[in-house]
């Protein structure tokens, strides 16, 4: 999809930096100076450094439910099993109790992901060596089936906030890999498939505007927002949820951005290139419903495609029933300062007060 793969891989690092926030910390500052020929090596470098940092700080521990036969009472007594122990002449009390342990889901995910990466033939030996040294300290940590991890239920607080980046990366790796077992060997497909890179692309666009504008300009907001259907009769039965990837708001103006990461930014029909119908209908519905809800605001919409190496790429503006709807591309094959310029230009064009 991208002509210059090395530049693209480097830009994935910057996208991750915005998406998960703390790649700029001292522990990661040398990663962006390294040269990577594939994404597995990039992720292995970040994960290896992150695990090393975590081991120095100490693995996160939380209370987990335990059951054991003990010589003294601890926690709650399991009467049924305790009676069985007595009948068997075992002087033990069956107890249910909570124990502070590193063998929790957070560390299980780290261990399982590191082992999966270590099996990839694309990962350099130096990262494999780092994983080997680090995983020695995960001896008491169980493995977990990454395909069954409830990612949306993971919670972060002051005691485990350093895991946010690492587990976000683990999720991207897991969601971006198709794992098949052939004679006991786990084979991993390339991470950069459209569906999974789409998740990172969307998160990057949102977090860029949150950090570069929402946190710097008073009154500017950037968020992924729900847009209610504006219905005449109130019947919502079977209607899909409308959730924008990005909604920018400032000074009585609103811009709905739908980020799209496709192998082909245009659809073909009898050798004629057109904008993807479903995408255009979607952004139109978002804009018109939001415009009805916020009648005093100027509402616009944009489809923002990751640029492909196709000859024709969309760069269009339309006026549709009183609202501006644009179809643009973001070239991820350029150096990152150029990408920043493209994203900044979107803001200055729509929110002229910030120009």
Secondary structure per residue as TSV (DSSP state, phi and psi in degrees):
chain	resnum	aa	ss	phi	psi
A	1	X	-	360.0	-35.8
A	2	X	-	-109.9	133.3
A	3	X	S	-67.0	-52.2
A	4	X	-	-95.8	97.0
A	5	X	H	-66.0	-36.3
A	6	X	H	-65.2	-40.1
A	7	X	H	-66.5	-41.6
A	8	X	H	-60.0	-45.5
A	9	X	H	-61.7	-41.5
A	10	X	H	-62.3	-38.1
A	11	X	H	-69.9	-28.8
A	12	X	H	-61.2	-36.6
A	13	X	H	-59.1	-46.4
A	14	X	H	-67.7	-36.6
A	15	X	H	-61.6	-42.6
A	16	X	H	-63.3	-36.2
A	17	X	H	-59.6	-43.3
A	18	X	H	-74.9	-41.7
A	19	X	H	-63.8	-35.8
A	20	X	H	-119.2	-1.6
A	21	X	S	86.8	-40.9
A	22	X	-	-115.5	28.4
A	23	X	T	-74.7	-10.5
A	24	X	T	-86.2	-1.2
A	25	X	S	-64.1	159.2
A	26	X	G	-52.9	-38.6
A	27	X	G	-64.0	-23.2
A	28	X	G	-108.5	0.7
A	29	X	T	-64.6	-22.8
A	30	X	T	-87.5	-10.6
A	31	X	G	-63.0	-42.1
A	32	X	G	-72.5	-6.1
A	33	X	G	-93.1	-11.8
A	34	X	S	-81.4	158.9
A	35	X	-	-105.7	129.3
A	36	X	-	-122.5	134.6
A	37	X	S	-99.1	-5.6
A	38	X	S	-156.2	162.7
A	39	X	H	-70.0	-31.1
A	40	X	H	-58.8	-40.8
A	41	X	H	-66.7	-39.3
A	42	X	H	-60.4	-49.0
A	43	X	H	-67.7	-36.4
A	44	X	H	-62.9	-40.8
A	45	X	H	-63.2	-45.7
A	46	X	H	-65.9	-44.8
A	47	X	H	-66.1	-41.1
A	48	X	H	-63.1	-43.9
A	49	X	H	-66.5	-38.7
A	50	X	H	-66.2	-42.0
A	51	X	H	-66.5	-40.0
A	52	X	H	-59.3	-44.6
A	53	X	H	-62.1	-41.3
A	54	X	H	-67.1	-38.0
A	55	X	H	-64.3	-36.1
A	56	X	H	-66.7	-37.9
A	57	X	H	-77.6	-25.9
A	58	X	-	106.4	132.7
A	59	X	-	-64.8	143.3
A	60	X	-	-63.4	134.0
A	61	X	-	-120.1	144.1
A	62	X	E	-144.1	163.3
A	63	X	E	-74.0	129.2
A	64	X	E	-123.0	148.5
A	65	X	E	-72.5	131.7
A	66	X	E	-128.8	154.2
A	67	X	E	-136.9	128.9
A	68	X	E	-157.7	157.7
A	69	X	E	-94.0	118.7
A	70	X	E	-124.4	155.8
A	71	X	S	-72.5	-22.3
A	72	X	S	-130.5	161.0
A	73	X	-	-71.0	135.5
A	74	X	-	-143.0	121.0
A	75	X	S	74.8	-135.4
A	76	X	E	-100.8	134.7
A	77	X	E	-80.3	132.0
A	78	X	-	-89.2	99.1
A	79	X	H	-62.4	-43.3
A	80	X	H	-60.1	-50.1
A	81	X	H	-70.8	-32.1
A	82	X	H	-63.6	-41.6
A	83	X	H	-61.8	-41.3
A	84	X	H	-60.4	-41.0
A	85	X	H	-60.9	-42.6
A	86	X	H	-64.4	-42.2
A	87	X	H	-64.3	-29.8
A	88	X	T	-90.6	10.7
A	89	X	T	62.3	29.9
A	90	X	-	-101.1	122.3
A	91	X	-	-85.8	63.1
A	92	X	-	-130.0	147.9
A	93	X	E	-108.4	126.0
A	94	X	E	-78.2	124.5
A	95	X	E	-129.7	143.0
A	96	X	E	-107.6	126.2
A	97	X	E	-152.5	163.9
A	98	X	E	-100.4	137.4
A	99	X	E	-131.1	135.9
A	100	X	E	-71.8	117.5
A	101	X	E	-141.8	148.0
A	102	X	S	-83.0	-10.7
A	103	X	-	-83.0	68.5
A	104	X	S	-122.7	174.1
A	105	X	H	-58.8	-37.2
A	106	X	H	-60.8	-47.8
A	107	X	H	-75.8	-29.9
A	108	X	H	-63.7	-38.4
A	109	X	H	-65.3	-44.8
A	110	X	H	-58.3	-48.4
A	111	X	H	-62.8	-46.8
A	112	X	H	-66.0	-39.4
A	113	X	H	-68.5	-42.6
A	114	X	H	-60.5	-40.4
A	115	X	H	-67.8	-37.0
A	116	X	H	-64.5	-45.2
A	117	X	H	-63.0	-37.3
A	118	X	H	-64.4	-21.2
A	119	X	T	-88.9	-7.3
A	120	X	-	-76.3	130.2
A	121	X	T	-71.5	-11.0
A	122	X	T	-86.9	-11.8
A	123	X	S	-84.0	130.1
A	124	X	-	-64.2	154.2
A	125	X	H	-61.1	-32.6
A	126	X	H	-65.0	-33.6
A	127	X	H	-77.3	-34.7
A	128	X	H	-61.6	-39.9
A	129	X	H	-63.7	-38.8
A	130	X	H	-65.0	-44.1
A	131	X	H	-60.5	-41.6
A	132	X	H	-59.5	-45.5
A	133	X	H	-64.8	-40.1
A	134	X	H	-73.7	-37.8
A	135	X	H	-70.4	-13.9
A	136	X	G	-57.9	-33.8
A	137	X	G	-83.5	1.9
A	138	X	G	-106.9	21.6
A	139	X	T	-57.0	-38.1
A	140	X	T	-86.2	-0.7
A	141	X	-	-91.7	129.6
A	142	X	-	-75.9	159.7
A	143	X	-	-81.4	159.4
A	144	X	-	-138.1	147.0
A	145	X	-	-75.3	106.1
A	146	X	G	-63.2	-26.9
A	147	X	G	-71.3	-14.2
A	148	X	G	-110.9	9.3
A	149	X	-	-72.1	129.1
A	150	X	-	-81.1	78.0
A	151	X	G	-55.1	-38.7
A	152	X	G	-68.7	-14.1
A	153	X	G	-94.6	-5.9
A	154	X	-	-68.2	132.8
A	155	X	-	-119.6	140.7
A	156	X	-	-120.8	139.8
A	157	X	-	-144.2	-170.3
A	158	X	T	-64.4	-22.4
A	159	X	T	-85.7	-18.0
A	160	X	T	-134.0	18.5
A	161	X	T	-62.8	-23.8
A	162	X	T	-69.1	-13.0
A	163	X	H	-84.1	-12.4
A	164	X	H	-57.9	-49.7
A	165	X	H	-62.1	-49.4
A	166	X	H	-61.9	-44.5
A	167	X	H	-75.5	-28.7
A	168	X	H	-63.1	-41.8
A	169	X	H	-65.3	-41.5
A	170	X	H	-61.2	-39.6
A	171	X	H	-64.5	-45.0
A	172	X	H	-61.1	-42.3
A	173	X	H	-63.7	-43.9
A	174	X	H	-66.8	-47.1
A	175	X	H	-68.9	-24.0
A	176	X	T	-93.8	2.9
A	177	X	-	-118.1	139.9
A	178	X	-	-103.2	114.1
A	179	X	-	-100.4	119.4
A	180	X	E	-126.1	142.5
A	181	X	E	-104.0	119.6
A	182	X	E	-124.0	109.4
A	183	X	T	55.1	41.7
A	184	X	T	81.4	1.3
A	185	X	E	-101.2	128.6
A	186	X	E	-88.8	120.0
A	187	X	E	-106.6	137.3
A	188	X	-	-115.9	132.8
A	189	X	-	-80.3	171.2
A	190	X	-	-62.2	144.9
A	191	X	S	-66.8	-37.9
A	192	X	-	-79.2	53.0
A	193	X	-	-86.0	156.4
A	194	X	H	-57.6	-45.4
A	195	X	H	-63.2	-42.3
A	196	X	H	-80.7	-39.1
A	197	X	H	-64.2	-27.2
A	198	X	H	-58.8	-40.0
A	199	X	H	-62.5	-45.2
A	200	X	H	-67.0	-41.2
A	201	X	H	-59.6	-46.9
A	202	X	H	-61.8	-46.3
A	203	X	H	-65.4	-37.3
A	204	X	H	-63.4	-48.2
A	205	X	H	-57.9	-47.3
A	206	X	H	-61.2	-50.6
A	207	X	H	-68.8	-27.9
A	208	X	H	-60.9	-48.1
A	209	X	H	-72.0	-31.0
A	210	X	I	-63.2	-47.5
A	211	X	I	-79.6	-38.4
A	212	X	I	-86.3	-21.4
A	213	X	I	-127.0	-49.0
A	214	X	I	-60.7	-33.2
A	215	X	T	-92.9	-3.0
A	216	X	T	-117.6	-25.0
A	217	X	S	-117.2	119.7
A	218	X	T	-61.5	128.1
A	219	X	T	92.5	-11.6
A	220	X	-	-87.6	129.2
A	221	X	E	-125.3	144.3
A	222	X	E	-135.2	122.7
A	223	X	E	-157.7	162.1
A	224	X	-	-89.7	114.3
A	225	X	-	-118.2	145.6
A	226	X	B	-79.8	137.2
A	227	X	-	-116.2	112.6
A	228	X	-	-70.0	144.0
A	229	X	-	-66.7	135.3
A	230	X	-	-97.1	96.3
A	231	X	-	-106.0	144.9
A	232	X	S	-78.4	-35.1
A	233	X	S	-111.2	-1.5
A	234	X	-	79.2	3.1
A	235	X	-	-81.0	106.9
A	236	X	-	-99.7	5.2
A	237	X	T	-56.9	123.9
A	238	X	T	71.7	2.5
A	239	X	-	-75.2	136.8
A	240	X	-	-72.1	157.3
A	241	X	-	-74.0	138.8
A	242	X	-	-104.4	109.4
A	243	X	B	-127.3	116.4
A	244	X	-	-76.4	148.9
A	245	X	S	-67.1	-44.6
A	246	X	E	-143.6	133.6
A	247	X	E	-126.2	113.6
A	248	X	E	-98.1	134.5
A	249	X	E	-135.5	134.9
A	250	X	E	-168.8	130.5
A	251	X	T	53.7	44.7
A	252	X	T	79.0	10.1
A	253	X	E	-121.1	147.2
A	254	X	E	-136.0	136.5
A	255	X	E	-126.2	118.8
A	256	X	E	-93.6	122.1
A	257	X	E	-113.1	128.7
A	258	X	E	-112.6	112.1
A	259	X	E	-86.1	130.4
A	260	X	E	-127.0	127.5
A	261	X	-	-119.0	96.6
A	262	X	-	-122.5	156.7
A	263	X	S	-67.4	-30.3
A	264	X	-	-131.2	120.0
A	265	X	S	-80.9	-9.6
A	266	X	E	-127.5	152.4
A	267	X	E	-97.2	154.8
A	268	X	E	-115.1	138.7
A	269	X	E	-145.0	106.4
A	270	X	T	54.3	50.4
A	271	X	T	66.3	11.6
A	272	X	E	-106.2	127.5
A	273	X	E	-90.2	130.9
A	274	X	E	-140.5	165.3
A	275	X	E	-67.9	144.6
A	276	X	-	-55.6	120.6
A	277	X	H	-57.0	-50.1
A	278	X	H	-60.6	-38.4
A	279	X	H	-64.7	-43.2
A	280	X	H	-67.3	-42.6
A	281	X	H	-62.0	-38.5
A	282	X	H	-63.6	-51.1
A	283	X	H	-67.3	-33.2
A	284	X	H	-62.8	-44.4
A	285	X	H	-63.2	-42.2
A	286	X	H	-58.9	-50.0
A	287	X	H	-65.1	-46.7
A	288	X	H	-66.9	-38.9
A	289	X	H	-69.2	-38.8
A	290	X	H	-68.2	-36.6
A	291	X	H	-64.8	-37.4
A	292	X	H	-67.9	-40.3
A	293	X	H	-70.6	-36.5
A	294	X	T	-116.3	71.6
A	295	X	T	-63.2	-27.0
A	296	X	T	-86.3	-6.6
A	297	X	S	-99.9	153.6
A	298	X	E	-87.7	116.8
A	299	X	E	-111.2	131.0
A	300	X	E	-133.0	165.6
A	301	X	E	-136.6	156.8
A	302	X	E	-147.4	132.4
A	303	X	E	-93.4	120.0
A	304	X	E	-114.8	100.3
A	305	X	E	-88.0	144.0
A	306	X	E	-71.9	128.2
A	307	X	-	-66.7	137.8
A	308	X	-	-103.8	-179.3
A	309	X	S	-93.2	20.5
A	310	X	-	-70.4	156.0
A	311	X	S	-68.8	-39.5
A	312	X	-	-106.0	123.0
A	313	X	-	-126.8	145.7
A	314	X	-	-71.5	137.6
A	315	X	-	-153.6	73.6
A	316	X	E	-129.3	151.9
A	317	X	E	-127.5	135.1
A	318	X	E	-128.7	148.8
A	319	X	E	-106.7	111.8
A	320	X	E	-120.2	109.0
A	321	X	T	51.7	41.6
A	322	X	T	92.9	0.2
A	323	X	E	-126.3	144.7
A	324	X	E	-85.1	127.4
A	325	X	E	-127.2	123.7
A	326	X	E	-114.0	153.7
A	327	X	E	-128.0	110.6
A	328	X	E	-126.5	171.4
A	329	X	E	-127.9	149.5
A	330	X	E	-117.1	118.9
A	331	X	-	-85.4	103.0
A	332	X	T	-81.7	-1.9
A	333	X	T	-91.2	2.7
A	334	X	S	-95.4	165.3
A	335	X	-	-61.3	150.9
A	336	X	H	-60.4	-36.7
A	337	X	H	-57.3	-31.9
A	338	X	H	-69.9	-37.5
A	339	X	H	-62.9	-42.8
A	340	X	H	-59.1	-42.3
A	341	X	H	-60.3	-41.8
A	342	X	H	-63.5	-43.3
A	343	X	H	-69.0	-38.5
A	344	X	H	-66.1	-36.3
A	345	X	H	-62.1	-35.4
A	346	X	H	-59.7	-44.3
A	347	X	H	-66.3	-47.1
A	348	X	H	-68.1	-26.5
A	349	X	H	-75.0	-38.1
A	350	X	H	-90.6	-31.9
A	351	X	-	-118.5	80.0
A	352	X	G	-61.0	-23.5
A	353	X	G	-63.4	-22.8
A	354	X	G	-94.3	-0.1
A	355	X	-	-73.8	360.0
